[in-house]
Every structure is written in structure tokens, then in C-alpha cells.
Amino acid sequence: MDQRAQEIIDECKRQEESCLYTSTALFSWQKETRKLRIVFIVVPIVCGSFASARILMRDPTYDWAVAILSLIAGLFPAIFKALDLDVSLATIADSANRFKTLQDGFRQASRIGATSKTEDLEEQFTSLMKRMDDARSANPTIPDRHFTAAQKKIKGGDYDFDSVKKA
């Protein structure tokens, strides 16, 4: 194998690893965002329900509780919209899937593409890098806590395949 092909294979392996860390961090962030979304949808419904119970109870001692529950029920949808959680969830999921797909592409290029001509391997690598540039430009900034969680998960062996270990 010539030096150029080996350099391309090495770079494919680096890009594969980069995609693994990025997609894992994005999936971690996506899980957290889903939970937040549920909280921001369910809490106002529950608070609004309890606040509307004031109609049934005429006791003035509950006025403060009803006011606070009504405030929460009114604020949560505004906060949800301000944080743009609906759009963020879709963006995070799209980016995670793009990087996971690219990870597979780089892995295949480094292993299977390595058996073809250097020109074919270079063409495959160039195509993957164009897709990588597109994925990076659309990728939201990942919070550090999710990248740290991804590192821990990957180094813990969660993404090691049994078939690769046997080989």
C-alpha cells in the first residue's frame, strides 16, 4: 500500500473516532432535551388543573397557591418557546444521525475502501469530508457535560463490538 493511501486510511480512522464522540454526545443531549420537553409540557397542565380547582374550593387560604400554580402554568409554555426546545430537539436528533452515519462511512472507507485503488479511496474520502463539513455547519454547540459523558461512555467500552473484539 502506498503512503498516500495509508494517510487517507489514518485520517478516516480519526474522523470515525471524531464522529463517534460527537454523535454520542449529541444522543446524550437529545435524551436530556426530551426529558426537559416532557417537564415543560406536563408541569403546566398539572399546575393549571390544580389552579382551576379553585372554582370548587371557595376557601381564601388557597389564593396564594392558586396564584403561584397559575403563574407557573402560564410561564412554562413561554419558557419552553424561549428555549426553543422543539426546534432544538429536531436539530440535535438530525445532527446525531448525520454524525452516526458519517462514522459508519469513515469506518467502511478505512477498512473496505482501503482494498481498492488509491484514487477510489481518495474520492470516497473527499465525498465523506464534504458531508462532514455540511454536518459540522448544521451542528449545534454541544454542552461540555454531554461531551464528558460521551467520553466516559466510549472509554467504558459501551461502543465496542463483540465481533471486532473476536477478530
C-alpha positions in Angstrom: 0.0 0.0 0.0 1.4 3.4 -0.9 2.0 6.2 1.6 -0.9 8.3 0.3 -3.5 5.5 0.8 -2.2 4.9 4.3 -2.5 8.6 5.2 -6.1 8.6 3.9 -6.9 5.5 5.9 -5.4 7.0 9.1 -7.4 10.2 8.5 -10.6 8.1 8.0 -9.9 6.5 11.4 -9.5 9.9 13.1 -12.7 11.1 11.5 -14.5 7.9 12.5 -13.5 8.5 16.1 -14.5 12.2 16.0 -17.9 11.2 14.7 -18.3 8.6 17.4 -17.7 11.1 20.1 -19.8 13.8 18.5 -22.8 11.5 17.9 -22.6 10.0 21.3 -22.6 13.5 22.9 -25.5 14.5 20.7 -27.5 11.5 21.7 -26.9 12.2 25.4 -28.0 15.8 24.9 -31.1 14.6 23.0 -32.1 12.4 25.9 -31.8 15.3 28.3 -33.8 17.6 26.0 -36.6 15.1 25.6 -36.9 14.9 29.4 -37.0 18.7 29.7 -39.6 18.8 26.9 -41.8 16.4 28.9 -41.4 18.5 32.0 -42.3 21.7 30.2 -45.4 20.2 28.7 -46.7 18.2 31.8 -46.0 20.7 34.6 -48.2 23.5 33.2 -51.0 21.0 32.6 -50.8 19.7 36.2 -50.4 23.3 37.6 -53.3 24.6 35.6 -55.5 21.7 36.7 -54.8 22.3 40.4 -55.3 26.1 39.9 -58.7 25.5 38.3 -59.7 23.5 41.3 -60.1 26.9 43.0 -63.6 27.0 41.4 -64.6 24.1 43.6 -63.0 25.4 46.8 -64.1 28.8 48.0 -61.6 28.9 50.8 -59.4 32.1 50.6 -56.4 30.3 52.2 -55.6 28.7 48.9 -55.5 32.0 47.0 -51.6 32.2 47.1 -51.2 28.6 46.0 -53.7 29.1 43.1 -51.9 32.2 42.1 -48.5 30.5 42.1 -49.8 27.5 40.2 -51.4 29.8 37.6 -48.2 31.7 37.2 -46.2 28.5 36.7 -48.8 27.2 34.2 -48.5 30.5 32.3 -44.8 30.8 32.4 -43.7 27.3 31.4 -45.0 27.5 27.8 -43.3 30.8 27.4 -40.0 29.5 28.7 -40.4 26.4 26.6 -40.8 28.6 23.5 -38.0 30.9 24.5 -35.6 28.0 24.9 -36.8 26.7 21.5 -36.8 23.1 22.8 -39.0 21.8 19.9 -36.6 23.0 17.3 -33.5 22.1 19.3 -34.7 18.5 19.7 -35.2 18.1 16.0 -31.8 19.8 15.3 -30.0 17.7 17.8 -31.5 14.4 16.5 -30.7 15.3 12.9 -27.1 16.1 13.8 -26.7 13.0 15.9 -27.9 10.8 13.0 -25.7 12.6 10.5 -22.6 12.0 12.6 -23.5 8.4 13.3 -23.9 7.8 9.5 -20.6 9.5 8.8 -18.9 7.4 11.4 -20.0 4.3 9.6 -18.9 5.8 6.3 -15.4 6.6 7.5 -15.1 3.2 9.2 -16.1 1.5 5.9 -13.7 3.7 3.9 -10.8 2.8 6.3 -11.4 -0.9 6.1 -13.2 -1.7 2.8 -12.1 1.3 0.8 -8.5 0.5 1.7 -8.7 -2.6 -0.5 -9.4 -0.5 -3.6 -7.3 1.8 -5.7 -5.9 4.9 -4.0 -7.8 7.2 -6.4 -11.1 5.5 -5.5 -10.3 5.7 -1.8 -9.4 9.4 -2.1 -12.7 10.0 -4.0 -14.7 8.3 -1.3 -12.8 10.2 1.4 -13.4 13.6 -0.3 -17.1 12.8 -0.6 -17.3 11.9 3.1 -15.4 15.1 4.1 -17.9 17.2 2.1 -20.7 15.6 4.0 -18.7 16.1 7.3 -18.4 19.8 6.5 -22.2 20.0 6.0 -22.8 18.1 9.2 -20.5 20.4 11.1 -22.1 23.6 9.8 -25.6 22.4 10.9 -24.4 21.0 14.2 -25.5 22.9 17.4 -22.8 23.6 20.0 -22.8 20.6 22.4 -22.7 21.3 26.1 -19.5 20.1 27.7 -21.3 17.9 30.2 -22.6 15.8 27.3 -19.2 15.5 25.7 -17.7 14.4 29.0 -20.5 11.9 29.4 -19.8 10.6 25.9 -16.1 10.2 26.6 -16.8 8.2 29.7 -19.3 6.0 27.9 -17.0 5.3 25.0 -13.9 4.7 27.1 -16.1 2.4 29.3 -16.5 0.1 26.3 -20.2 0.8 25.6 -19.4 1.1 21.9 -17.0 -1.8 21.5 -18.4 -4.5 19.2 -18.1 -8.2 20.2 -17.3 -9.1 16.5 -14.4 -6.7 16.4 -13.0 -8.0 19.8 -13.1 -11.6 18.5 -11.2 -10.6 15.3 
